[in-house]
Amino acid sequence: MKFLVVLLGLVLGSSFAGYAVPRVQVQLSVEPATRAFTCQYTFVLPAGDTSSVLRLNLRKDFRVQRGQLGGAAVQVRHVYYPYFTDTVQQVVVRYPAGRPRARSFTLVYEGILQKERTTAQVLEFSGHTIWLPFRPLEEYELVDYTLDVRVPPGYQVRSTRPPLGAKPGRFRFEGQASAIELTAIIAPQFYQAVANRGPAIAVVKAGAPLGFKEAAILPKAQDIIAFYNRTIGRQDSITRFTVLLTGTKQDAFGLLDNATVITYTTDFDIAQREDLLILAHEISHKWWGYGSVHDESEWLNEAFATYSSMLYLQARGDTAGYRQNYEKLAKTTVNTPAITGFDRTKYESGMFRRVVYNKGMVVLAALHARVGTEQLYTILARTAAQRVGTTTAFLGVVGQVAGPETRAWLLARLSE
């Protein structure tokens, strides 16, 4: 099957009134042997959202049934989406005037999970699978969600948080996450190491027992989280966290829903500084994920995560590692454009990392040198607690904590 068949349904005047953020209900059924899945996806607009038009983007290999259903006009069109550097299908729903404000829209679709997000025993439905619809430019908007997953007998499901209920072949999860980051890892068996003190931290591996290097992730994750809870996260501490190991050999990424997915296999070794930095970077995305990925604001995600991991090295006494990583990244920022106003579409792909990750890290290190460690922690903790998502808002926090002169200094550095 090379496409998704999508059936559209519309419900107006839904009973889900009162939500401050969108509400998403997902029913996912999976056939692991063929990688085939069926998904019923319901998107509920908040009661205060008076928009007359709802747009949802889908991967271009979705096939959408056109028509007018439930009194709303439904249109499907292909549009170019710069973030993917590719086209997507866009479902456009136009609500008739005079309807109740709280509305829901349902799609039912089926397809095949990408082979690279599977192994012989594991299927990874995650934010990097792009298996869910999303509003344009809002991949990472917060949603309250319910995720129901059905699998054949003999399979289990794990997500970013424990299931609310689990019967043979049925698993339910609820929480708040980014729109595309609802996660379901499916395998016949899971193995885990769980913290016996402090925050409820678990390292969960799909498909095979934890090896020595993987088991070592747990105490290191505990130490990283303890450091962050005392510093950048002291106003919004981690009380639970899950490290999901999928073995799909692709990448590592942090989630706002108190979890990180590490797809590397036994090659991932936190005894190595580079992998330790990856783990600390991804854990910190619990706080650093509110900047838009479509403009300069993404430095608030990636530069902050990069520098947070370096602060961990420094606090643990690895000043040589801090300095070596700083110098390695800083030398890539020569002759780069300013962070303020940076537009990734105007440059070759490598410039994005040089500016958003590396130059942003250099700016934060300079801020650190200017204000000192304790004041930097205060700035970062307040930024994290307020879920700051724009450079202007961050400048405001800096001004409140360190004064107007430092705010002006920082604005100048960001504009260089």
BAGU-168778 format. One record per residue (C-alpha): residue number from 1; residue in three letters; x, y, z. Coordinates in nm, 2 decimals. Layout:
N
REC; NUM; ALA; X; Y; Z;
...
//
This chain:
416
REC; 1; MET; 0.00; 0.00; 0.00;
REC; 2; LYS; 0.17; 0.32; -0.12;
REC; 3; PHE; -0.09; 0.57; 0.00;
REC; 4; LEU; -0.34; 0.64; 0.28;
REC; 5; VAL; -0.71; 0.63; 0.22;
REC; 6; VAL; -0.87; 0.91; 0.43;
REC; 7; LEU; -1.23; 0.92; 0.53;
REC; 8; LEU; -1.35; 1.26; 0.65;
REC; 9; GLY; -1.61; 1.32; 0.92;
REC; 10; LEU; -1.73; 1.64; 1.09;
REC; 11; VAL; -1.90; 1.69; 1.42;
REC; 12; LEU; -2.02; 2.04; 1.51;
REC; 13; GLY; -2.12; 2.17; 1.85;
REC; 14; SER; -1.90; 1.91; 2.02;
REC; 15; SER; -1.92; 1.83; 2.39;
REC; 16; PHE; -1.55; 1.92; 2.43;
REC; 17; ALA; -1.61; 2.29; 2.50;
REC; 18; GLY; -1.39; 2.47; 2.74;
REC; 19; TYR; -1.04; 2.35; 2.64;
REC; 20; ALA; -0.77; 2.62; 2.64;
REC; 21; VAL; -0.57; 2.43; 2.39;
REC; 22; PRO; -0.68; 2.20; 2.11;
REC; 23; ARG; -0.79; 1.85; 2.21;
REC; 24; VAL; -0.69; 1.55; 2.01;
REC; 25; GLN; -0.83; 1.20; 2.02;
REC; 26; VAL; -0.64; 0.93; 1.84;
REC; 27; GLN; -0.74; 0.57; 1.79;
REC; 28; LEU; -0.45; 0.38; 1.63;
REC; 29; SER; -0.48; 0.02; 1.52;
REC; 30; VAL; -0.16; -0.15; 1.40;
REC; 31; GLU; -0.07; -0.48; 1.22;
REC; 32; PRO; 0.30; -0.52; 1.30;
REC; 33; ALA; 0.36; -0.80; 1.05;
REC; 34; THR; 0.29; -0.58; 0.76;
REC; 35; ARG; 0.36; -0.24; 0.92;
REC; 36; ALA; 0.00; -0.14; 0.83;
REC; 37; PHE; -0.20; 0.09; 1.05;
REC; 38; THR; -0.53; 0.26; 1.07;
REC; 39; CYS; -0.58; 0.58; 1.25;
REC; 40; GLN; -0.89; 0.77; 1.35;
REC; 41; TYR; -0.79; 1.13; 1.44;
REC; 42; THR; -1.02; 1.38; 1.59;
REC; 43; PHE; -0.91; 1.74; 1.63;
REC; 44; VAL; -1.12; 1.96; 1.86;
REC; 45; LEU; -1.09; 2.34; 1.84;
REC; 46; PRO; -1.08; 2.52; 2.17;
REC; 47; ALA; -1.41; 2.69; 2.26;
REC; 48; GLY; -1.25; 3.04; 2.23;
REC; 49; ASP; -1.12; 2.97; 1.88;
REC; 50; THR; -1.36; 3.16; 1.65;
REC; 51; SER; -1.18; 3.06; 1.33;
REC; 52; SER; -1.41; 2.98; 1.04;
REC; 53; VAL; -1.15; 2.78; 0.86;
REC; 54; LEU; -0.95; 2.48; 0.98;
REC; 55; ARG; -0.64; 2.36; 0.79;
REC; 56; LEU; -0.46; 2.03; 0.86;
REC; 57; ASN; -0.15; 1.92; 0.67;
REC; 58; LEU; -0.09; 1.55; 0.59;
REC; 59; ARG; 0.20; 1.38; 0.42;
REC; 60; LYS; 0.17; 1.39; 0.05;
REC; 61; ASP; 0.12; 1.01; 0.02;
REC; 62; PHE; -0.22; 1.04; 0.19;
REC; 63; ARG; -0.52; 1.00; -0.04;
REC; 64; VAL; -0.81; 1.22; 0.08;
REC; 65; GLN; -1.18; 1.17; 0.00;
REC; 66; ARG; -1.32; 1.50; -0.12;
REC; 67; GLY; -1.67; 1.63; -0.04;
REC; 68; GLN; -1.89; 1.83; 0.19;
REC; 69; LEU; -1.98; 1.65; 0.51;
REC; 70; GLY; -2.18; 1.75; 0.81;
REC; 71; GLY; -2.26; 2.09; 0.67;
REC; 72; ALA; -1.90; 2.20; 0.63;
REC; 73; ALA; -1.72; 2.25; 0.30;
REC; 74; VAL; -1.41; 2.02; 0.28;
REC; 75; GLN; -1.14; 2.09; 0.03;
REC; 76; VAL; -0.81; 1.90; -0.04;
REC; 77; ARG; -0.52; 2.06; -0.22;
REC; 78; HIS; -0.15; 2.01; -0.26;
REC; 79; VAL; 0.08; 2.29; -0.12;
REC; 80; TYR; 0.45; 2.34; -0.09;
REC; 81; TYR; 0.57; 2.32; 0.27;
REC; 82; PRO; 0.91; 2.48; 0.31;
REC; 83; TYR; 0.99; 2.31; 0.64;
REC; 84; PHE; 0.97; 1.97; 0.47;
REC; 85; THR; 1.11; 2.11; 0.14;
REC; 86; ASP; 0.84; 1.91; -0.02;
REC; 87; THR; 0.47; 1.92; -0.10;
REC; 88; VAL; 0.20; 1.81; 0.14;
REC; 89; GLN; -0.17; 1.76; 0.12;
REC; 90; GLN; -0.38; 2.01; 0.30;
REC; 91; VAL; -0.73; 1.95; 0.42;
REC; 92; VAL; -0.93; 2.27; 0.44;
REC; 93; VAL; -1.25; 2.27; 0.64;
REC; 94; ARG; -1.48; 2.58; 0.61;
REC; 95; TYR; -1.73; 2.60; 0.89;
REC; 96; PRO; -2.07; 2.76; 0.81;
REC; 97; ALA; -2.16; 3.08; 0.99;
REC; 98; GLY; -2.37; 3.06; 1.30;
REC; 99; ARG; -2.25; 2.73; 1.43;
REC; 100; PRO; -2.13; 2.67; 1.79;
REC; 101; ARG; -1.77; 2.77; 1.85;
REC; 102; ALA; -1.66; 2.43; 1.98;
REC; 103; ARG; -1.61; 2.20; 1.68;
REC; 104; SER; -1.44; 1.88; 1.60;
REC; 105; PHE; -1.31; 1.73; 1.28;
REC; 106; THR; -1.24; 1.36; 1.23;
REC; 107; LEU; -1.02; 1.18; 0.98;
REC; 108; VAL; -0.99; 0.81; 0.94;
REC; 109; TYR; -0.69; 0.69; 0.74;
REC; 110; GLU; -0.47; 0.39; 0.69;
REC; 111; GLY; -0.12; 0.34; 0.57;
REC; 112; ILE; 0.22; 0.17; 0.60;
REC; 113; LEU; 0.47; 0.29; 0.86;
REC; 114; GLN; 0.81; 0.38; 0.70;
REC; 115; LYS; 1.05; 0.09; 0.70;
REC; 116; GLU; 1.33; 0.30; 0.85;
REC; 117; ARG; 1.11; 0.35; 1.17;
REC; 118; THR; 1.08; -0.02; 1.23;
REC; 119; THR; 1.30; -0.33; 1.31;
REC; 120; ALA; 1.21; -0.69; 1.29;
REC; 121; GLN; 1.03; -0.65; 1.63;
REC; 122; VAL; 0.97; -0.28; 1.68;
REC; 123; LEU; 0.74; -0.02; 1.53;
REC; 124; GLU; 0.81; 0.35; 1.62;
REC; 125; PHE; 0.52; 0.59; 1.59;
REC; 126; SER; 0.68; 0.92; 1.70;
REC; 127; GLY; 0.73; 1.28; 1.62;
REC; 128; HIS; 0.99; 1.19; 1.36;
REC; 129; THR; 0.75; 0.95; 1.19;
REC; 130; ILE; 0.51; 1.24; 1.10;
REC; 131; TRP; 0.22; 1.00; 1.12;
REC; 132; LEU; -0.03; 1.26; 1.25;
REC; 133; PRO; -0.19; 1.56; 1.09;
REC; 134; PHE; -0.10; 1.91; 1.21;
REC; 135; ARG; -0.20; 2.27; 1.15;
REC; 136; PRO; 0.03; 2.46; 0.91;
REC; 137; LEU; 0.33; 2.60; 1.10;
REC; 138; GLU; 0.20; 2.45; 1.42;
REC; 139; GLU; 0.36; 2.11; 1.43;
REC; 140; TYR; 0.47; 2.17; 1.79;
REC; 141; GLU; 0.16; 2.35; 1.93;
REC; 142; LEU; 0.05; 2.20; 2.26;
REC; 143; VAL; -0.25; 1.97; 2.26;
REC; 144; ASP; -0.43; 1.77; 2.52;
REC; 145; TYR; -0.45; 1.42; 2.40;
REC; 146; THR; -0.60; 1.08; 2.44;
REC; 147; LEU; -0.42; 0.80; 2.25;
REC; 148; ASP; -0.58; 0.46; 2.22;
REC; 149; VAL; -0.37; 0.19; 2.06;
REC; 150; ARG; -0.48; -0.16; 1.95;
REC; 151; VAL; -0.23; -0.43; 1.86;
REC; 152; PRO; -0.26; -0.80; 1.80;
REC; 153; PRO; -0.22; -1.05; 2.09;
REC; 154; GLY; 0.14; -1.09; 2.19;
REC; 155; TYR; 0.23; -0.72; 2.14;
REC; 156; GLN; 0.27; -0.44; 2.39;
REC; 157; VAL; 0.28; -0.06; 2.36;
REC; 158; ARG; 0.48; 0.20; 2.55;
REC; 159; SER; 0.46; 0.57; 2.53;
REC; 160; THR; 0.60; 0.88; 2.70;
REC; 161; ARG; 0.40; 0.81; 3.01;
REC; 162; PRO; 0.25; 0.49; 3.17;
REC; 163; PRO; -0.08; 0.37; 3.03;
REC; 164; LEU; -0.40; 0.47; 3.20;
REC; 165; GLY; -0.54; 0.13; 3.12;
REC; 166; ALA; -0.41; -0.18; 2.95;
REC; 167; LYS; -0.60; -0.49; 2.84;
REC; 168; PRO; -0.46; -0.75; 2.61;
REC; 169; GLY; -0.41; -0.58; 2.28;
REC; 170; ARG; -0.54; -0.24; 2.40;
REC; 171; PHE; -0.35; 0.05; 2.56;
REC; 172; ARG; -0.46; 0.40; 2.65;
REC; 173; PHE; -0.25; 0.71; 2.72;
REC; 174; GLU; -0.35; 1.07; 2.81;
REC; 175; GLY; -0.15; 1.39; 2.86;
REC; 176; GLN; -0.03; 1.70; 2.70;
REC; 177; ALA; 0.22; 1.71; 2.42;
REC; 178; SER; 0.32; 1.87; 2.09;
REC; 179; ALA; 0.08; 1.80; 1.81;
REC; 180; ILE; 0.31; 1.57; 1.62;
REC; 181; GLU; 0.48; 1.41; 1.92;
REC; 182; LEU; 0.22; 1.16; 2.04;
REC; 183; THR; 0.42; 0.85; 2.07;
REC; 184; ALA; 0.35; 0.47; 2.05;
REC; 185; ILE; 0.63; 0.22; 2.05;
REC; 186; ILE; 0.51; -0.13; 1.97;
REC; 187; ALA; 0.70; -0.45; 2.03;
REC; 188; PRO; 0.64; -0.81; 2.16;
REC; 189; GLN; 0.83; -0.73; 2.48;
REC; 190; PHE; 0.98; -0.44; 2.66;
REC; 191; TYR; 1.26; -0.43; 2.92;
REC; 192; GLN; 1.33; -0.15; 3.16;
REC; 193; ALA; 1.54; -0.01; 3.44;
REC; 194; VAL; 1.36; 0.21; 3.69;
REC; 195; ALA; 1.49; 0.46; 3.94;
REC; 196; ASN; 1.43; 0.34; 4.30;
REC; 197; ARG; 1.45; 0.70; 4.45;
REC; 198; GLY; 1.38; 1.05; 4.34;
REC; 199; PRO; 1.18; 1.14; 4.03;
REC; 200; ALA; 1.01; 0.85; 3.85;
REC; 201; ILE; 1.27; 0.79; 3.58;
REC; 202; ALA; 1.27; 0.48; 3.35;
REC; 203; VAL; 1.48; 0.36; 3.07;
REC; 204; VAL; 1.26; 0.14; 2.85;
REC; 205; LYS; 1.40; -0.07; 2.56;
REC; 206; ALA; 1.18; -0.23; 2.30;
REC; 207; GLY; 1.24; -0.58; 2.17;
REC; 208; ALA; 1.55; -0.69; 2.36;
REC; 209; PRO; 1.70; -0.68; 2.71;
REC; 210; LEU; 1.90; -0.38; 2.82;
REC; 211; GLY; 2.27; -0.42; 2.75;
REC; 212; PHE; 2.54; -0.29; 2.99;
REC; 213; LYS; 2.57; 0.05; 2.80;
REC; 214; GLU; 2.20; 0.09; 2.79;
REC; 215; ALA; 2.15; 0.01; 3.16;
REC; 216; ALA; 2.41; 0.28; 3.24;
REC; 217; ILE; 2.18; 0.54; 3.09;
REC; 218; LEU; 1.96; 0.53; 3.40;
REC; 219; PRO; 2.20; 0.66; 3.67;
REC; 220; LYS; 2.33; 0.92; 3.43;
REC; 221; ALA; 1.98; 1.04; 3.34;
REC; 222; GLN; 1.91; 1.06; 3.72;
REC; 223; ASP; 2.22; 1.28; 3.76;
REC; 224; ILE; 2.14; 1.50; 3.47;
REC; 225; ILE; 1.78; 1.55; 3.58;
REC; 226; ALA; 1.89; 1.62; 3.94;
REC; 227; PHE; 2.12; 1.89; 3.81;
REC; 228; TYR; 1.85; 2.04; 3.58;
REC; 229; ASN; 1.60; 2.04; 3.86;
REC; 230; ARG; 1.83; 2.24; 4.08;
REC; 231; THR; 1.91; 2.49; 3.80;
REC; 232; ILE; 1.72; 2.55; 3.48;
REC; 233; GLY; 1.41; 2.35; 3.59;
REC; 234; ARG; 1.39; 2.46; 3.95;
REC; 235; GLN; 1.06; 2.64; 3.89;
REC; 236; ASP; 0.92; 2.35; 3.68;
REC; 237; SER; 1.09; 2.04; 3.79;
REC; 238; ILE; 1.09; 1.70; 3.63;
REC; 239; THR; 0.90; 1.45; 3.85;
REC; 240; ARG; 0.88; 1.17; 3.59;
REC; 241; PHE; 1.08; 1.10; 3.28;
REC; 242; THR; 1.11; 0.82; 3.02;
REC; 243; VAL; 1.40; 0.73; 2.80;
REC; 244; LEU; 1.27; 0.52; 2.51;
REC; 245; LEU; 1.52; 0.30; 2.32;
REC; 246; THR; 1.38; 0.18; 1.99;
REC; 247; GLY; 1.68; 0.04; 1.80;
REC; 248; THR; 1.56; 0.19; 1.47;
REC; 249; LYS; 1.91; 0.34; 1.42;
REC; 250; GLN; 1.80; 0.69; 1.31;
REC; 251; ASP; 1.85; 0.97; 1.56;
REC; 252; ALA; 1.77; 1.10; 1.91;
REC; 253; PHE; 1.51; 1.36; 2.00;
REC; 254; GLY; 1.36; 1.51; 2.31;
REC; 255; LEU; 0.99; 1.56; 2.38;
REC; 256; LEU; 0.80; 1.82; 2.58;
REC; 257; ASP; 0.60; 1.53; 2.74;
REC; 258; ASN; 0.89; 1.44; 2.98;
REC; 259; ALA; 1.06; 1.19; 2.75;
REC; 260; THR; 1.33; 1.14; 2.50;
REC; 261; VAL; 1.35; 0.88; 2.22;
REC; 262; ILE; 1.70; 0.74; 2.14;
REC; 263; THR; 1.69; 0.52; 1.84;
REC; 264; TYR; 2.06; 0.43; 1.83;
REC; 265; THR; 2.15; 0.07; 1.94;
REC; 266; THR; 2.46; -0.04; 2.13;
REC; 267; ASP; 2.66; 0.23; 1.96;
REC; 268; PHE; 2.52; 0.48; 2.21;
REC; 269; ASP; 2.76; 0.50; 2.51;
REC; 270; ILE; 2.72; 0.77; 2.77;
REC; 271; ALA; 3.07; 0.70; 2.89;
REC; 272; GLN; 3.17; 0.89; 2.57;
REC; 273; ARG; 3.14; 1.27; 2.61;
REC; 274; GLU; 2.96; 1.31; 2.27;
REC; 275; ASP; 2.68; 1.07; 2.37;
REC; 276; LEU; 2.66; 1.22; 2.72;
REC; 277; LEU; 2.61; 1.56; 2.56;
REC; 278; ILE; 2.33; 1.41; 2.34;
REC; 279; LEU; 2.15; 1.27; 2.64;
REC; 280; ALA; 2.17; 1.59; 2.84;
REC; 281; HIS; 2.07; 1.79; 2.53;
REC; 282; GLU; 1.76; 1.58; 2.47;
REC; 283; ILE; 1.65; 1.57; 2.83;
REC; 284; SER; 1.66; 1.95; 2.84;
REC; 285; HIS; 1.41; 1.97; 2.56;
REC; 286; LYS; 1.15; 1.91; 2.84;
REC; 287; TRP; 1.19; 2.29; 2.88;
REC; 288; TRP; 1.33; 2.40; 2.55;
REC; 289; GLY; 1.07; 2.34; 2.29;
REC; 290; TYR; 0.84; 2.64; 2.27;
REC; 291; GLY; 1.01; 2.85; 2.00;
REC; 292; SER; 0.88; 2.82; 1.65;
REC; 293; VAL; 1.08; 2.59; 1.42;
REC; 294; HIS; 0.99; 2.82; 1.13;
REC; 295; ASP; 1.19; 3.13; 1.22;
REC; 296; GLU; 1.47; 3.26; 1.44;
REC; 297; SER; 1.29; 3.15; 1.75;
REC; 298; GLU; 1.42; 2.80; 1.71;
REC; 299; TRP; 1.75; 2.91; 1.88;
REC; 300; LEU; 1.54; 2.91; 2.20;
REC; 301; ASN; 1.50; 2.54; 2.15;
REC; 302; GLU; 1.83; 2.42; 2.01;
REC; 303; ALA; 2.09; 2.66; 2.14;
REC; 304; PHE; 1.94; 2.64; 2.48;
REC; 305; ALA; 1.95; 2.26; 2.48;
REC; 306; THR; 2.31; 2.27; 2.35;
REC; 307; TYR; 2.42; 2.51; 2.62;
REC; 308; SER; 2.23; 2.33; 2.89;
REC; 309; SER; 2.42; 2.01; 2.81;
REC; 310; MET; 2.75; 2.20; 2.83;
REC; 311; LEU; 2.65; 2.35; 3.17;
REC; 312; TYR; 2.60; 2.00; 3.29;
REC; 313; LEU; 2.95; 1.91; 3.18;
REC; 314; GLN; 3.09; 2.21; 3.35;
REC; 315; ALA; 2.90; 2.15; 3.68;
REC; 316; ARG; 3.03; 1.79; 3.68;
REC; 317; GLY; 3.39; 1.92; 3.67;
REC; 318; ASP; 3.46; 1.84; 3.30;
REC; 319; THR; 3.58; 2.19; 3.22;
REC; 320; ALA; 3.81; 2.06; 2.95;
REC; 321; GLY; 3.51; 1.90; 2.78;
REC; 322; TYR; 3.31; 2.22; 2.81;
REC; 323; ARG; 3.60; 2.42; 2.66;
REC; 324; GLN; 3.66; 2.17; 2.38;
REC; 325; ASN; 3.29; 2.15; 2.28;
REC; 326; TYR; 3.27; 2.53; 2.29;
REC; 327; GLU; 3.57; 2.58; 2.07;
REC; 328; LYS; 3.45; 2.31; 1.82;
REC; 329; LEU; 3.12; 2.48; 1.78;
REC; 330; ALA; 3.23; 2.84; 1.80;
REC; 331; LYS; 3.47; 2.81; 1.51;
REC; 332; THR; 3.18; 2.72; 1.28;
REC; 333; THR; 3.01; 3.05; 1.35;
REC; 334; VAL; 3.26; 3.27; 1.16;
REC; 335; ASN; 3.09; 3.47; 0.88;
REC; 336; THR; 2.74; 3.36; 0.98;
REC; 337; PRO; 2.43; 3.59; 0.96;
REC; 338; ALA; 2.27; 3.73; 1.27;
REC; 339; ILE; 2.03; 3.52; 1.48;
REC; 340; THR; 1.78; 3.81; 1.47;
REC; 341; GLY; 1.58; 3.77; 1.16;
REC; 342; PHE; 1.75; 3.45; 1.05;
REC; 343; ASP; 1.57; 3.28; 0.76;
REC; 344; ARG; 1.68; 2.93; 0.70;
REC; 345; THR; 1.53; 2.92; 0.35;
REC; 346; LYS; 1.78; 3.18; 0.22;
REC; 347; TYR; 2.09; 2.97; 0.30;
REC; 348; GLU; 2.23; 2.63; 0.23;
REC; 349; SER; 2.11; 2.36; 0.48;
REC; 350; GLY; 2.43; 2.36; 0.69;
REC; 351; MET; 2.39; 2.73; 0.78;
REC; 352; PHE; 2.09; 2.64; 1.00;
REC; 353; ARG; 2.30; 2.44; 1.25;
REC; 354; ARG; 2.58; 2.69; 1.25;
REC; 355; VAL; 2.34; 2.98; 1.34;
REC; 356; VAL; 2.06; 2.82; 1.54;
REC; 357; TYR; 2.26; 2.57; 1.74;
REC; 358; ASN; 2.62; 2.70; 1.74;
REC; 359; LYS; 2.60; 3.07; 1.73;
REC; 360; GLY; 2.31; 3.07; 1.97;
REC; 361; MET; 2.53; 2.86; 2.21;
REC; 362; VAL; 2.81; 3.12; 2.18;
REC; 363; VAL; 2.57; 3.40; 2.27;
REC; 364; LEU; 2.45; 3.21; 2.57;
REC; 365; ALA; 2.81; 3.15; 2.68;
REC; 366; ALA; 2.88; 3.52; 2.65;
REC; 367; LEU; 2.57; 3.60; 2.85;
REC; 368; HIS; 2.69; 3.35; 3.11;
REC; 369; ALA; 3.03; 3.52; 3.13;
REC; 370; ARG; 2.86; 3.86; 3.17;
REC; 371; VAL; 2.61; 3.78; 3.44;
REC; 372; GLY; 2.77; 3.49; 3.62;
REC; 373; THR; 2.64; 3.14; 3.69;
REC; 374; GLU; 2.37; 3.20; 3.95;
REC; 375; GLN; 2.21; 3.49; 3.76;
REC; 376; LEU; 2.22; 3.28; 3.44;
REC; 377; TYR; 2.04; 3.00; 3.62;
REC; 378; THR; 1.78; 3.25; 3.73;
REC; 379; ILE; 1.73; 3.37; 3.38;
REC; 380; LEU; 1.71; 3.02; 3.24;
REC; 381; ALA; 1.47; 2.89; 3.51;
REC; 382; ARG; 1.24; 3.18; 3.46;
REC; 383; THR; 1.25; 3.14; 3.08;
REC; 384; ALA; 1.17; 2.77; 3.12;
REC; 385; ALA; 0.88; 2.82; 3.37;
REC; 386; GLN; 0.72; 3.09; 3.15;
REC; 387; ARG; 0.76; 2.86; 2.84;
REC; 388; VAL; 0.91; 3.15; 2.65;
REC; 389; GLY; 0.88; 3.11; 2.28;
REC; 390; THR; 1.01; 3.43; 2.12;
REC; 391; THR; 1.34; 3.62; 2.13;
REC; 392; THR; 1.15; 3.94; 2.24;
REC; 393; ALA; 1.01; 3.75; 2.54;
REC; 394; PHE; 1.35; 3.62; 2.63;
REC; 395; LEU; 1.50; 3.96; 2.61;
REC; 396; GLY; 1.22; 4.07; 2.85;
REC; 397; VAL; 1.33; 3.80; 3.10;
REC; 398; VAL; 1.69; 3.90; 3.07;
REC; 399; GLY; 1.59; 4.27; 3.13;
REC; 400; GLN; 1.39; 4.17; 3.44;
REC; 401; VAL; 1.67; 3.97; 3.60;
REC; 402; ALA; 1.99; 4.13; 3.48;
REC; 403; GLY; 1.87; 4.49; 3.40;
REC; 404; PRO; 1.82; 4.70; 3.09;
REC; 405; GLU; 2.19; 4.74; 3.00;
REC; 406; THR; 2.23; 4.36; 2.98;
REC; 407; ARG; 1.91; 4.34; 2.77;
REC; 408; ALA; 2.05; 4.60; 2.53;
REC; 409; TRP; 2.39; 4.42; 2.52;
REC; 410; LEU; 2.22; 4.09; 2.44;
REC; 411; LEU; 2.00; 4.24; 2.16;
REC; 412; ALA; 2.32; 4.38; 2.00;
REC; 413; ARG; 2.49; 4.03; 2.02;
REC; 414; LEU; 2.19; 3.87; 1.86;
REC; 415; SER; 2.19; 4.12; 1.58;
REC; 416; GLU; 2.56; 4.07; 1.49;
//
